[in-house]
Amino acid sequence: MSDLDNRVSDLEVKLSYQDELLNELNIIVADQQSKIGKMTQMLKNMSEQSTKGGSHNSSLEDERPPHY
């Protein structure tokens, strides 16, 4: 094989590795986006609970320990 053939072959190998890596990274990003969406919803729910139930929940500072 000529030098040009070797260089083209090397580029093809690098391209295939980059394509595989890109696919793996896309899967990771999609998974992270899903997790971020779930955490955003959880944060929204907790925020709503704290604003709605703020008067119903007593803080731990207001409660006396059981041994008093």
C-alpha positions as CSV (number, residue, x, y, z in Angstrom):
1,M,0.0,0.0,0.0
2,S,1.1,3.5,-0.7
3,D,1.5,6.2,1.9
4,L,-1.7,7.8,0.8
5,D,-3.6,4.5,1.2
6,N,-2.2,4.1,4.8
7,R,-3.2,7.7,5.7
8,V,-6.7,7.2,4.3
9,S,-7.0,3.9,6.2
10,D,-5.9,5.5,9.4
11,L,-8.4,8.3,9.0
12,E,-11.2,5.8,8.4
13,V,-10.2,4.0,11.6
14,K,-10.2,7.3,13.6
15,L,-13.5,8.2,12.1
16,S,-15.1,4.9,13.1
17,Y,-13.8,5.4,16.7
18,Q,-15.1,8.9,16.8
19,D,-18.5,7.8,15.5
20,E,-18.7,5.2,18.2
21,L,-17.7,7.7,20.9
22,L,-20.3,10.2,19.6
23,N,-23.0,7.6,19.9
24,E,-22.0,6.7,23.4
25,L,-21.9,10.4,24.4
26,N,-25.3,10.9,22.9
27,I,-26.7,8.1,25.1
28,I,-25.0,9.7,28.2
29,V,-26.4,13.1,27.4
30,A,-29.9,11.7,26.9
31,D,-29.7,9.9,30.2
32,Q,-28.5,13.0,32.0
33,Q,-31.2,15.1,30.5
34,S,-33.8,12.6,31.7
35,K,-32.3,12.7,35.2
36,I,-32.3,16.5,35.2
37,G,-35.9,16.5,34.1
38,K,-36.8,14.2,37.0
39,M,-34.8,16.3,39.5
40,T,-36.4,19.5,38.2
41,Q,-39.9,18.0,38.8
42,M,-38.9,16.8,42.2
43,L,-37.6,20.3,43.1
44,K,-40.8,21.8,41.8
45,N,-42.9,19.4,43.9
46,M,-40.9,20.1,47.0
47,S,-41.2,23.8,46.5
48,E,-44.9,23.6,46.1
49,Q,-45.2,21.4,49.2
50,S,-43.1,23.9,51.2
51,T,-45.3,26.9,50.1
52,K,-48.6,25.0,50.6
53,G,-47.7,23.2,53.8
54,G,-45.6,25.8,55.5
55,S,-48.2,26.5,58.1
56,H,-49.0,22.9,58.7
57,N,-45.4,21.7,59.3
58,S,-43.8,22.5,62.6
59,S,-40.1,22.9,62.6
60,L,-37.9,20.7,64.8
61,E,-36.9,23.8,66.8
62,D,-40.5,24.3,68.0
63,E,-40.8,20.7,69.3
64,R,-39.7,19.6,72.7
65,P,-37.6,16.5,72.9
66,P,-39.4,13.5,74.4
67,H,-37.3,13.4,77.5
68,Y,-38.5,16.9,78.8
